[in-house]
Amino acid sequence: MISHTYLPVAGVIFLFMCYVFILAQIFKNNSIVDIFWGLGFICIVTYLLFTSHSYIERQAVFLTKHLVNICIFIWGFRLAVYIYSRNIGKREDWRYINFRKLWRKHNIPQWLGAFLQVFMLQGFFLFIVALPVIHVNTAFSGINFLTILGFIIWVTGFVFEALGDYQMAQFKKNPANKGKIMRYGLWKFTRHPNYFGEMTMWWGIWLMSVNFFTPVQTMIGIISPLTITWLLTKVSGVPMLESKYKNDADYQEYIRNTPSFFPKFR
């Protein structure tokens, strides 16, 4: 039963985030949690694969779950490698520095603030976003039209995220671009092609997880793409990043001429 899977997966996430929390305290850098976001989903998939006891699923050549799991492995490793290469040798990200200032202001111990606000909160969202991954790994489902459509949507999102990250990395490599605003390639059509890609991928994952024989799971699973869309557009994605540039005249001009999230091709 799917309900019997939630608690073990939550336990795996808790242990995983505790491990990342300990690493962060050793290195005195809470922003390493970003590297482990994608790896957390890989950890969940690995656990589900090793605990699958379905004879039918083991005999099947290829199921929707296999395609979803491959997508998760590809996305998770790419994202982890990209964030690691981007952050290696740098100080703690400014967002987490601001968190430390907030904890200090309210006399909250640094370790406690980090454990609750950074690691456990991210673990909670990790579980919520992983719901369709959990569902597709615990219910027999063959490849169907929705699987193919969801995969096409996932690929579209992956291209936006991976290509957007690559273009930004190449832009920043050029010393002549220091202090300038990236507005080329995919960044010409949306100010956040990587965020748009992330959201699109999770809608694709959810669509692949749709199973008409388990309608309750399907409706619970839609919480995943809704949550990631909300986080990226209203909370920790676009608003938090762009607050850093509220006094930057060039970026404000970029805002006036380029959509914040959904691409506009012109």
Phi and psi in degrees as GROMACS dihedral restraints (atoms count N, CA, C in turn):
[ dihedral_restraints ]
;  ai    aj    ak    al  type     phi  dphi    fc
    3     4     5     6     1   -61.5    20    10
    4     5     6     7     1   -35.4    20    10
    6     7     8     9     1   -63.1    20    10
    7     8     9    10     1   -26.8    20    10
    9    10    11    12     1   -78.2    20    10
   10    11    12    13     1   -11.5    20    10
   12    13    14    15     1   -90.4    20    10
   13    14    15    16     1   -30.1    20    10
   15    16    17    18     1   -55.7    20    10
   16    17    18    19     1   -49.4    20    10
   18    19    20    21     1   -63.9    20    10
   19    20    21    22     1   -47.2    20    10
   21    22    23    24     1   -59.9    20    10
   22    23    24    25     1   -41.1    20    10
   24    25    26    27     1   -64.3    20    10
   25    26    27    28     1   -41.4    20    10
   27    28    29    30     1   -60.3    20    10
   28    29    30    31     1   -38.8    20    10
   30    31    32    33     1   -65.2    20    10
   31    32    33    34     1   -40.7    20    10
   33    34    35    36     1   -61.8    20    10
   34    35    36    37     1   -44.0    20    10
   36    37    38    39     1   -63.1    20    10
   37    38    39    40     1   -43.1    20    10
   39    40    41    42     1   -59.2    20    10
   40    41    42    43     1   -47.6    20    10
   42    43    44    45     1   -64.7    20    10
   43    44    45    46     1   -39.9    20    10
   45    46    47    48     1   -61.8    20    10
   46    47    48    49     1   -46.7    20    10
   48    49    50    51     1   -69.6    20    10
   49    50    51    52     1   -32.1    20    10
   51    52    53    54     1   -62.8    20    10
   52    53    54    55     1   -40.7    20    10
   54    55    56    57     1   -62.5    20    10
   55    56    57    58     1   -45.7    20    10
   57    58    59    60     1   -65.1    20    10
   58    59    60    61     1   -38.0    20    10
   60    61    62    63     1   -59.7    20    10
   61    62    63    64     1   -44.7    20    10
   63    64    65    66     1   -62.7    20    10
   64    65    66    67     1   -42.6    20    10
   66    67    68    69     1   -60.3    20    10
   67    68    69    70     1   -42.6    20    10
   69    70    71    72     1   -63.1    20    10
   70    71    72    73     1   -37.3    20    10
   72    73    74    75     1   -71.1    20    10
   73    74    75    76     1   -35.0    20    10
   75    76    77    78     1   -64.4    20    10
   76    77    78    79     1   -45.0    20    10
   78    79    80    81     1   -89.5    20    10
   79    80    81    82     1    -2.9    20    10
   81    82    83    84     1    54.2    20    10
   82    83    84    85     1    45.9    20    10
   84    85    86    87     1  -151.2    20    10
   85    86    87    88     1    99.2    20    10
   87    88    89    90     1   -71.4    20    10
   88    89    90    91     1   -17.7    20    10
   90    91    92    93     1   -72.9    20    10
   91    92    93    94     1    -6.8    20    10
   93    94    95    96     1   -66.6    20    10
   94    95    96    97     1   -14.1    20    10
   96    97    98    99     1   -59.4    20    10
   97    98    99   100     1   -29.2    20    10
   99   100   101   102     1   -63.3    20    10
  100   101   102   103     1   -35.8    20    10
  102   103   104   105     1   -63.4    20    10
  103   104   105   106     1   -33.2    20    10
  105   106   107   108     1   -91.3    20    10
  106   107   108   109     1     0.7    20    10
  108   109   110   111     1   -60.1    20    10
  109   110   111   112     1   -56.1    20    10
  111   112   113   114     1   -65.8    20    10
  112   113   114   115     1   -36.4    20    10
  114   115   116   117     1   -65.5    20    10
  115   116   117   118     1   -27.4    20    10
  117   118   119   120     1   -61.9    20    10
  118   119   120   121     1   -39.5    20    10
  120   121   122   123     1   -69.3    20    10
  121   122   123   124     1   -36.0    20    10
  123   124   125   126     1   -64.2    20    10
  124   125   126   127     1   -38.7    20    10
  126   127   128   129     1   -61.1    20    10
  127   128   129   130     1   -43.3    20    10
  129   130   131   132     1   -63.0    20    10
  130   131   132   133     1   -47.6    20    10
  132   133   134   135     1   -61.5    20    10
  133   134   135   136     1   -42.3    20    10
  135   136   137   138     1   -60.9    20    10
  136   137   138   139     1   -44.3    20    10
  138   139   140   141     1   -60.2    20    10
  139   140   141   142     1   -46.4    20    10
  141   142   143   144     1   -65.4    20    10
  142   143   144   145     1   -36.7    20    10
  144   145   146   147     1   -65.5    20    10
  145   146   147   148     1   -41.0    20    10
  147   148   149   150     1   -78.8    20    10
  148   149   150   151     1   -13.0    20    10
  150   151   152   153     1  -109.9    20    10
  151   152   153   154     1     9.1    20    10
  153   154   155   156     1   -76.9    20    10
  154   155   156   157     1   128.6    20    10
  156   157   158   159     1  -120.8    20    10
  157   158   159   160     1    14.6    20    10
  159   160   161   162     1   -79.9    20    10
  160   161   162   163     1   117.0    20    10
  162   163   164   165     1   -62.1    20    10
  163   164   165   166     1   -42.8    20    10
  165   166   167   168     1   -60.2    20    10
  166   167   168   169     1   -44.7    20    10
  168   169   170   171     1   -67.6    20    10
  169   170   171   172     1   -34.4    20    10
  171   172   173   174     1   -69.7    20    10
  172   173   174   175     1   -28.1    20    10
  174   175   176   177     1   -84.7    20    10
  175   176   177   178     1   -21.4    20    10
  177   178   179   180     1   -70.4    20    10
  178   179   180   181     1   143.8    20    10
  180   181   182   183     1   -72.4    20    10
  181   182   183   184     1   -49.2    20    10
  183   184   185   186     1  -152.1    20    10
  184   185   186   187     1   129.0    20    10
  186   187   188   189     1  -123.2    20    10
  187   188   189   190     1   167.9    20    10
  189   190   191   192     1   -55.8    20    10
  190   191   192   193     1   -39.9    20    10
  192   193   194   195     1   -57.9    20    10
  193   194   195   196     1   -36.3    20    10
  195   196   197   198     1   -66.4    20    10
  196   197   198   199     1   -41.9    20    10
  198   199   200   201     1   -65.5    20    10
  199   200   201   202     1   -44.5    20    10
  201   202   203   204     1   -60.5    20    10
  202   203   204   205     1   -44.8    20    10
  204   205   206   207     1   -64.5    20    10
  205   206   207   208     1   -38.5    20    10
  207   208   209   210     1   -62.2    20    10
  208   209   210   211     1   -43.6    20    10
  210   211   212   213     1   -59.5    20    10
  211   212   213   214     1   -43.0    20    10
  213   214   215   216     1   -64.4    20    10
  214   215   216   217     1   -43.4    20    10
  216   217   218   219     1   -63.4    20    10
  217   218   219   220     1   -46.0    20    10
  219   220   221   222     1   -61.8    20    10
  220   221   222   223     1   -50.1    20    10
  222   223   224   225     1   -63.8    20    10
  223   224   225   226     1   -47.4    20    10
  225   226   227   228     1   -62.3    20    10
  226   227   228   229     1   -44.8    20    10
  228   229   230   231     1   -68.4    20    10
  229   230   231   232     1   -42.5    20    10
  231   232   233   234     1   -60.7    20    10
  232   233   234   235     1   -45.6    20    10
  234   235   236   237     1   -64.2    20    10
  235   236   237   238     1   -43.1    20    10
  237   238   239   240     1   -62.6    20    10
  238   239   240   241     1   -45.2    20    10
  240   241   242   243     1   -64.3    20    10
  241   242   243   244     1   -42.1    20    10
  243   244   245   246     1   -63.8    20    10
  244   245   246   247     1   -47.9    20    10
  246   247   248   249     1   -66.1    20    10
  247   248   249   250     1   -38.6    20    10
  249   250   251   252     1   -61.9    20    10
  250   251   252   253     1   -47.2    20    10
  252   253   254   255     1   -66.0    20    10
  253   254   255   256     1   -30.9    20    10
  255   256   257   258     1   -74.9    20    10
  256   257   258   259     1   -33.9    20    10
  258   259   260   261     1  -100.3    20    10
  259   260   261   262     1   -12.2    20    10
  261   262   263   264     1   -59.1    20    10
  262   263   264   265     1   131.6    20    10
  264   265   266   267     1    80.9    20    10
  265   266   267   268     1     0.3    20    10
  267   268   269   270     1  -102.7    20    10
  268   269   270   271     1   160.2    20    10
  270   271   272   273     1   -72.5    20    10
  271   272   273   274     1   172.5    20    10
  273   274   275   276     1   -58.0    20    10
  274   275   276   277     1   140.6    20    10
  276   277   278   279     1   -58.5    20    10
  277   278   279   280     1   145.9    20    10
  279   280   281   282     1   -59.0    20    10
  280   281   282   283     1   -29.8    20    10
  282   283   284   285     1   -64.2    20    10
  283   284   285   286     1   -41.4    20    10
  285   286   287   288     1   -77.6    20    10
  286   287   288   289     1   -27.4    20    10
  288   289   290   291     1   -65.2    20    10
  289   290   291   292     1   -40.6    20    10
  291   292   293   294     1   -65.0    20    10
  292   293   294   295     1   -36.1    20    10
  294   295   296   297     1   -59.9    20    10
  295   296   297   298     1   -44.4    20    10
  297   298   299   300     1   -60.7    20    10
  298   299   300   301     1   -40.9    20    10
  300   301   302   303     1   -63.2    20    10
  301   302   303   304     1   -39.6    20    10
  303   304   305   306     1   -65.8    20    10
  304   305   306   307     1   -42.9    20    10
  306   307   308   309     1   -64.4    20    10
  307   308   309   310     1   -40.6    20    10
  309   310   311   312     1   -64.1    20    10
  310   311   312   313     1   -40.0    20    10
  312   313   314   315     1   -62.0    20    10
  313   314   315   316     1   -34.9    20    10
  315   316   317   318     1  -101.2    20    10
  316   317   318   319     1    15.2    20    10
  318   319   320   321     1    56.4    20    10
  319   320   321   322     1    38.0    20    10
  321   322   323   324     1   -96.6    20    10
  322   323   324   325     1   128.4    20    10
  324   325   326   327     1   -54.3    20    10
  325   326   327   328     1   138.5    20    10
  327   328   329   330     1   -58.0    20    10
  328   329   330   331     1   -42.5    20    10
  330   331   332   333     1   -65.8    20    10
  331   332   333   334     1   -36.5    20    10
  333   334   335   336     1   -71.6    20    10
  334   335   336   337     1   -43.1    20    10
  336   337   338   339     1   -60.3    20    10
  337   338   339   340     1   -43.9    20    10
  339   340   341   342     1   -64.8    20    10
  340   341   342   343     1   -44.7    20    10
  342   343   344   345     1   -60.9    20    10
  343   344   345   346     1   -44.8    20    10
  345   346   347   348     1   -83.6    20    10
  346   347   348   349     1   -51.2    20    10
  348   349   350   351     1   -79.0    20    10
  349   350   351   352     1   -29.9    20    10
  351   352   353   354     1   -98.8    20    10
  352   353   354   355     1   -60.7    20    10
  354   355   356   357     1   -81.8    20    10
  355   356   357   358     1   -46.6    20    10
  357   358   359   360     1   -71.4    20    10
  358   359   360   361     1   -36.5    20    10
  360   361   362   363     1   -65.0    20    10
  361   362   363   364     1   -42.8    20    10
  363   364   365   366     1   -67.1    20    10
  364   365   366   367     1   -35.2    20    10
  366   367   368   369     1   -62.4    20    10
  367   368   369   370     1   -39.2    20    10
  369   370   371   372     1   -61.5    20    10
  370   371   372   373     1   -47.3    20    10
  372   373   374   375     1   -69.8    20    10
  373   374   375   376     1   -30.8    20    10
  375   376   377   378     1   -58.7    20    10
  376   377   378   379     1   -44.2    20    10
  378   379   380   381     1   -64.8    20    10
  379   380   381   382     1   -45.7    20    10
  381   382   383   384     1   -62.2    20    10
  382   383   384   385     1   -46.8    20    10
  384   385   386   387     1   -68.2    20    10
  385   386   387   388     1   -28.6    20    10
  387   388   389   390     1   -80.3    20    10
  388   389   390   391     1    -1.8    20    10
  390   391   392   393     1   -51.7    20    10
  391   392   393   394     1   -48.7    20    10
  393   394   395   396     1   -66.0    20    10
  394   395   396   397     1   -28.8    20    10
  396   397   398   399     1   -67.5    20    10
  397   398   399   400     1   -41.8    20    10
  399   400   401   402     1   -62.7    20    10
  400   401   402   403     1   -46.1    20    10
  402   403   404   405     1   -63.6    20    10
  403   404   405   406     1   -45.6    20    10
  405   406   407   408     1   -69.2    20    10
  406   407   408   409     1   -20.9    20    10
  408   409   410   411     1   -89.2    20    10
  409   410   411   412     1    -5.0    20    10
  411   412   413   414     1  -122.9    20    10
  412   413   414   415     1    10.8    20    10
  414   415   416   417     1  -140.0    20    10
  415   416   417   418     1   130.0    20    10
  417   418   419   420     1   -63.7    20    10
  418   419   420   421     1   126.5    20    10
  420   421   422   423     1  -154.3    20    10
  421   422   423   424     1   120.0    20    10
  423   424   425   426     1   -82.9    20    10
  424   425   426   427     1   170.8    20    10
  426   427   428   429     1   -67.5    20    10
  427   428   429   430     1   131.4    20    10
  429   430   431   432     1  -140.8    20    10
  430   431   432   433     1  -172.8    20    10
  432   433   434   435     1   -59.7    20    10
  433   434   435   436     1   -42.7    20    10
  435   436   437   438     1   -66.5    20    10
  436   437   438   439     1   -31.9    20    10
  438   439   440   441     1   -62.1    20    10
  439   440   441   442     1   -47.5    20    10
  441   442   443   444     1   -64.9    20    10
  442   443   444   445     1   -44.9    20    10
  444   445   446   447     1   -62.5    20    10
  445   446   447   448     1   -44.6    20    10
  447   448   449   450     1   -62.1    20    10
  448   449   450   451     1   -38.4    20    10
  450   451   452   453     1   -66.1    20    10
  451   452   453   454     1   -40.8    20    10
  453   454   455   456     1   -61.4    20    10
  454   455   456   457     1   -43.0    20    10
  456   457   458   459     1   -63.9    20    10
  457   458   459   460     1   -41.5    20    10
  459   460   461   462     1   -61.3    20    10
  460   461   462   463     1   -45.0    20    10
  462   463   464   465     1   -60.9    20    10
  463   464   465   466     1   -42.1    20    10
  465   466   467   468     1   -58.3    20    10
  466   467   468   469     1   -46.5    20    10
  468   469   470   471     1   -64.7    20    10
  469   470   471   472     1   -40.2    20    10
  471   472   473   474     1   -62.6    20    10
  472   473   474   475     1   -41.9    20    10
  474   475   476   477     1   -62.0    20    10
  475   476   477   478     1   -43.9    20    10
  477   478   479   480     1   -61.6    20    10
  478   479   480   481     1   -45.8    20    10
  480   481   482   483     1   -69.2    20    10
  481   482   483   484     1   -50.7    20    10
  483   484   485   486     1   -66.9    20    10
  484   485   486   487     1   -45.8    20    10
  486   487   488   489     1   -69.0    20    10
  487   488   489   490     1   -39.4    20    10
  489   490   491   492     1   -61.8    20    10
  490   491   492   493     1   -43.8    20    10
  492   493   494   495     1   -63.1    20    10
  493   494   495   496     1   -41.9    20    10
  495   496   497   498     1   -63.7    20    10
  496   497   498   499     1   -45.4    20    10
  498   499   500   501     1   -62.9    20    10
  499   500   501   502     1   -39.6    20    10
  501   502   503   504     1   -66.3    20    10
  502   503   504   505     1   -40.6    20    10
  504   505   506   507     1   -63.0    20    10
  505   506   507   508     1   -42.6    20    10
  507   508   509   510     1   -65.9    20    10
  508   509   510   511     1   -38.0    20    10
  510   511   512   513     1   -62.4    20    10
  511   512   513   514     1   -44.0    20    10
  513   514   515   516     1   -73.2    20    10
  514   515   516   517     1   -20.5    20    10
  516   517   518   519     1   -68.2    20    10
  517   518   519   520     1   -26.5    20    10
  519   520   521   522     1   -83.0    20    10
  520   521   522   523     1   113.4    20    10
  522   523   524   525     1   -56.2    20    10
  523   524   525   526     1   -27.8    20    10
  525   526   527   528     1   -67.1    20    10
  526   527   528   529     1   -16.9    20    10
  528   529   530   531     1   -93.1    20    10
  529   530   531   532     1     2.0    20    10
  531   532   533   534     1   -60.4    20    10
  532   533   534   535     1   126.0    20    10
  534   535   536   537     1    85.5    20    10
  535   536   537   538     1    -4.1    20    10
  537   538   539   540     1   -93.7    20    10
  538   539   540   541     1   164.0    20    10
  540   541   542   543     1   -98.2    20    10
  541   542   543   544     1   129.4    20    10
  543   544   545   546     1   -74.8    20    10
  544   545   546   547     1   120.2    20    10
  546   547   548   549     1  -143.9    20    10
  547   548   549   550     1    34.9    20    10
  549   550   551   552     1  -119.8    20    10
  550   551   552   553     1   167.5    20    10
  552   553   554   555     1    61.8    20    10
  553   554   555   556     1  -134.9    20    10
  555   556   557   558     1   -66.4    20    10
  556   557   558   559     1   -24.2    20    10
  558   559   560   561     1   -71.2    20    10
  559   560   561   562     1    -7.2    20    10
  561   562   563   564     1   -80.0    20    10
  562   563   564   565     1   -24.5    20    10
  564   565   566   567     1  -100.4    20    10
  565   566   567   568     1   -22.4    20    10
  567   568   569   570     1  -153.7    20    10
  568   569   570   571     1   143.6    20    10
  570   571   572   573     1   -73.0    20    10
  571   572   573   574     1   -14.1    20    10
  573   574   575   576     1  -141.0    20    10
  574   575   576   577     1    68.8    20    10
  576   577   578   579     1   -63.4    20    10
  577   578   579   580     1   -30.1    20    10
  579   580   581   582     1   -69.5    20    10
  580   581   582   583     1   -41.2    20    10
  582   583   584   585     1   -66.7    20    10
  583   584   585   586     1   -42.7    20    10
  585   586   587   588     1   -59.9    20    10
  586   587   588   589     1   -41.9    20    10
  588   589   590   591     1   -63.7    20    10
  589   590   591   592     1   -41.5    20    10
  591   592   593   594     1   -60.4    20    10
  592   593   594   595     1   -47.4    20    10
  594   595   596   597     1   -61.9    20    10
  595   596   597   598     1   -45.5    20    10
  597   598   599   600     1   -61.2    20    10
  598   599   600   601     1   -40.6    20    10
  600   601   602   603     1   -60.2    20    10
  601   602   603   604     1   -41.3    20    10
  603   604   605   606     1   -72.8    20    10
  604   605   606   607     1   -28.6    20    10
  606   607   608   609     1   -67.0    20    10
  607   608   609   610     1   -37.4    20    10
  609   610   611   612     1   -65.3    20    10
  610   611   612   613     1   -42.4    20    10
  612   613   614   615     1   -61.0    20    10
  613   614   615   616     1   -44.6    20    10
  615   616   617   618     1   -62.2    20    10
  616   617   618   619     1   -43.2    20    10
  618   619   620   621     1   -62.3    20    10
  619   620   621   622     1   -38.2    20    10
  621   622   623   624     1   -66.0    20    10
  622   623   624   625     1   -27.2    20    10
  624   625   626   627     1   -84.8    20    10
  625   626   627   628     1    -7.9    20    10
  627   628   629   630     1   -59.5    20    10
  628   629   630   631     1   126.9    20    10
  630   631   632   633     1  -135.7    20    10
  631   632   633   634     1   112.8    20    10
  633   634   635   636     1   -67.4    20    10
  634   635   636   637     1   -15.7    20    10
  636   637   638   639     1   -84.1    20    10
  637   638   639   640     1   -11.0    20    10
  639   640   641   642     1  -131.9    20    10
  640   641   642   643     1    67.5    20    10
  642   643   644   645     1   -62.3    20    10
  643   644   645   646     1   -32.5    20    10
  645   646   647   648     1   -65.1    20    10
  646   647   648   649     1   -44.5    20    10
  648   649   650   651     1   -60.1    20    10
  649   650   651   652     1   -42.7    20    10
  651   652   653   654     1   -60.1    20    10
  652   653   654   655     1   -43.6    20    10
  654   655   656   657     1   -71.5    20    10
  655   656   657   658     1   -35.5    20    10
  657   658   659   660     1   -65.8    20    10
  658   659   660   661     1   -40.1    20    10
  660   661   662   663     1   -63.2    20    10
  661   662   663   664     1   -26.9    20    10
  663   664   665   666     1   -67.3    20    10
  664   665   666   667     1   -14.8    20    10
  666   667   668   669     1   -58.8    20    10
  667   668   669   670     1   -31.0    20    10
  669   670   671   672     1   -60.5    20    10
  670   671   672   673     1   -62.3    20    10
  672   673   674   675     1   -65.6    20    10
  673   674   675   676     1   -30.4    20    10
  675   676   677   678     1   -64.3    20    10
  676   677   678   679     1   -40.2    20    10
  678   679   680   681     1   -67.1    20    10
  679   680   681   682     1   -46.4    20    10
  681   682   683   684     1   -66.6    20    10
  682   683   684   685     1   -34.4    20    10
  684   685   686   687     1   -64.7    20    10
  685   686   687   688     1   -44.4    20    10
  687   688   689   690     1   -62.9    20    10
  688   689   690   691     1   -45.7    20    10
  690   691   692   693     1   -61.7    20    10
  691   692   693   694     1   -44.6    20    10
  693   694   695   696     1   -74.8    20    10
  694   695   696   697     1   -32.1    20    10
  696   697   698   699     1   -95.5    20    10
  697   698   699   700     1   -24.1    20    10
  699   700   701   702     1  -122.5    20    10
  700   701   702   703     1   -17.6    20    10
  702   703   704   705     1  -122.0    20    10
  703   704   705   706     1   -88.3    20    10
  705   706   707   708     1   -95.3    20    10
  706   707   708   709     1    -3.6    20    10
  708   709   710   711     1   -94.4    20    10
  709   710   711   712     1  -101.9    20    10
  711   712   713   714     1   -56.9    20    10
  712   713   714   715     1   -51.9    20    10
  714   715   716   717     1   -60.2    20    10
  715   716   717   718     1   -44.8    20    10
  717   718   719   720     1   -66.8    20    10
  718   719   720   721     1   -43.1    20    10
  720   721   722   723     1   -67.3    20    10
  721   722   723   724     1   -42.9    20    10
  723   724   725   726     1   -76.4    20    10
  724   725   726   727     1   -15.8    20    10
  726   727   728   729     1   -64.4    20    10
  727   728   729   730     1   -24.1    20    10
  729   730   731   732     1   -68.9    20    10
  730   731   732   733     1   -22.5    20    10
  732   733   734   735     1  -113.5    20    10
  733   734   735   736     1    20.9    20    10
  735   736   737   738     1   -64.9    20    10
  736   737   738   739     1   -22.9    20    10
  738   739   740   741     1  -105.9    20    10
  739   740   741   742     1    11.6    20    10
  741   742   743   744     1   -95.0    20    10
  742   743   744   745     1   111.8    20    10
  744   745   746   747     1   -61.9    20    10
  745   746   747   748     1   -39.9    20    10
  747   748   749   750     1   -64.1    20    10
  748   749   750   751     1   -40.5    20    10
  750   751   752   753     1   -70.9    20    10
  751   752   753   754     1   -35.0    20    10
  753   754   755   756     1   -64.9    20    10
  754   755   756   757     1   -34.5    20    10
  756   757   758   759     1   -68.8    20    10
  757   758   759   760     1   -36.8    20    10
  759   760   761   762     1   -61.9    20    10
  760   761   762   763     1   -40.9    20    10
  762   763   764   765     1   -61.8    20    10
  763   764   765   766     1   -41.2    20    10
  765   766   767   768     1   -67.1    20    10
  766   767   768   769     1   -24.1    20    10
  768   769   770   771     1  -112.0    20    10
  769   770   771   772     1    -5.7    20    10
  771   772   773   774     1  -135.0    20    10
  772   773   774   775     1   131.9    20    10
  774   775   776   777     1   -58.7    20    10
  775   776   777   778     1   148.6    20    10
  777   778   779   780     1   -76.6    20    10
  778   779   780   781     1   -29.2    20    10
  780   781   782   783     1  -138.4    20    10
  781   782   783   784     1   -69.1    20    10
  783   784   785   786     1   -73.5    20    10
  784   785   786   787     1   126.2    20    10
  786   787   788   789     1   -62.4    20    10
  787   788   789   790     1   145.4    20    10
  789   790   791   792     1  -124.9    20    10
  790   791   792   793     1   106.8    20    10
  792   793   794   795     1   -88.0    20    10
  793   794   795   796     1   127.7    20    10
